[in-house]
Amino acid sequence: MTIRKNSLFILFIFVALAGNKVFAQEFKIRATLDTVHVSGFYKIPIIPELSAIANAGFSDIRILNDSNTFVPYINHREITRTPGEKFNECPILINKDEGNYTIIVIENSFAAGLNNTSLVLYNTAVERYTALSGSDDKNKWYIIDDSIKFHRSFVNSDGTYTQTIIFPLSKFRYFRLKINNAHTDPLKILKAGTYKLNDTVATTLFINNPLPAYIQKDSNKVTYVLVNNKAPYLTDKINFHITAPRLYNRAVTVYVMHTDKDSSSLREPFGTFTLSSDSVNIVSINSQKCQSILAEIRNEDNPPLKLSGVTTSQELQHVICWLDSGKTYTLLAGNPTATAPVYDLSVFKKDIPGKIQKLNYGPLKEIPTPAVPSIKPPKNYWLWPAIIIAVLALSLLTYRLLKDMKKSEG
């Protein structure tokens, strides 16, 4: 047993001496963190340039202190929580045109009653007058307001407009709107409901990648858009900025290429989506590292879409860790074979304050590949003799251990 313990001890010394600086050869880039003035938790942003170098799941990101020890951290997706209102939809039971009027009947599902209702409709540049009535049986109606004015609306990001109507508190089960179209076409109403105060609204934050270049080619009822990033940035969303025509609804097939030479990705599309004048034209591709993106838009018999630009973005993410003042820290990344570290800190997420300071870092620099050393005596002249002695001693002890084992078996 003593021989076995001595063998393991000498082996440990040998590995420690020989592999003291192996970590430097495992990573491609490094950056120096800004000075830590006060000890505490800090969040370190993952900028697009870092996401282009790191693995897709950031499994190779490390924080190294000045003692050459890795600092435990957790990954954190940045969200914002703000007080907001939640749209509670009310069923539209009737939506029909009668002569010069549009009749809308909605059901009130709130026992406490309503003092407002909101209609979501397509943007319009006209005004309308409407009368509001209430009923408990949809047969006998009672007037609530006979002169409500719908205002002009303006085009917003998704092509819709919310018209809110305020009226005295009412507990009728049903409400009827009689909209005067004044001998013109009716409004297109999409849904009805009311806004109720919500505690908080959680919103994922995104950061734009550097602006890509793109090429549009129209050919035989199909438009091809090739988007080229400067590097394989992590991408969650692709935003197509379309200026014409006024109304469109097109299928788009998206191919994601991890490098600009990754032609094998063209064999199978990432997915098919819809570009429409009724919505924000953002395609979600769920954290893909891509340098090139090919979009194939099917125009059928319609004129090609006109694009004013294409942008990509990724979720804003950080690594959170405890840093001590007075120490120097280095961020490392760029190890394709690295697996995600497992730190105890992940168990204590609840103990991390909700608001912590951000700590940036300097430019990302490539770590030079170490040159093959020439055979010269090391500066520490004792190092090589110590290693040689350790190897000889390990060989001798291993030989004795095997000899003792054979005797015990015999």
Stockholm file with secondary structure:
# STOCKHOLM 1.0

chainA/1-410         MTIRKNSLFILFIFVALAGNKVFAQEFKIRATLDTVHVSGFYKIPIIPELSAIANAGFSDIRILNDSNTFVPYINHREITRTPGEKFNECPILINKDEGNYTIIVIENSFAAGLNNTSLVLYNTAVERYTALSGSDDKNKWYIIDDSIKFHRSFVNSDGTYTQTIIFPLSKFRYFRLKINNAHTDPLKILKAGTYKLNDTVATTLFINNPLPAYIQKDSNKVTYVLVNNKAPYLTDKINFHITAPRLYNRAVTVYVMHTDKDSSSLREPFGTFTLSSDSVNIVSINSQKCQSILAEIRNEDNPPLKLSGVTTSQELQHVICWLDSGKTYTLLAGNPTATAPVYDLSVFKKDIPGKIQKLNYGPLKEIPTPAVPSIKPPKNYWLWPAIIIAVLALSLLTYRLLKDMKKSEG
#=GR chainA/1-410 SS CHHHHHHHHHHHHHHHHHTTTGGGGTCSEEEEBCCCCSCEEEEEECCHHHHHHSCTTCTTCEEEETTSCBCCEEEEECEEEEEEEEEEEECEEEEEEETTEEEEEEECCCTTCEEEEEEEEECCSCCEEEEEEEESSSSSCEEEEEEEEECCCCCCTTSEEEEEEEEEEECCSEEEEEEECTTSCCCCEEEEEEEEEEEEEEEECEEECCCCEEEEEEETTEEEEEEEEEEEEEEEEEEEEEEECSSCEEEEEEEEESSTTCGGGGGSCSEEEEEETTSCCEEEEEEEEEEEEEEEEECTTSCCCEEEEEEEEEECEEEEEEECTTCCEEEEECCTTCCCCCCGGGGGGGGSCSSCEECCBCCCEECCCCCCCCSCCCSSTTHHHHHHHHHHHHHHHHHHHHHHHHHHHC
#=GC SS_cons         CHHHHHHHHHHHHHHHHHTTTGGGGTCSEEEEBCCCCSCEEEEEECCHHHHHHSCTTCTTCEEEETTSCBCCEEEEECEEEEEEEEEEEECEEEEEEETTEEEEEEECCCTTCEEEEEEEEECCSCCEEEEEEEESSSSSCEEEEEEEEECCCCCCTTSEEEEEEEEEEECCSEEEEEEECTTSCCCCEEEEEEEEEEEEEEEECEEECCCCEEEEEEETTEEEEEEEEEEEEEEEEEEEEEEECSSCEEEEEEEEESSTTCGGGGGSCSEEEEEETTSCCEEEEEEEEEEEEEEEEECTTSCCCEEEEEEEEEECEEEEEEECTTCCEEEEECCTTCCCCCCGGGGGGGGSCSSCEECCBCCCEECCCCCCCCSCCCSSTTHHHHHHHHHHHHHHHHHHHHHHHHHHHC
//
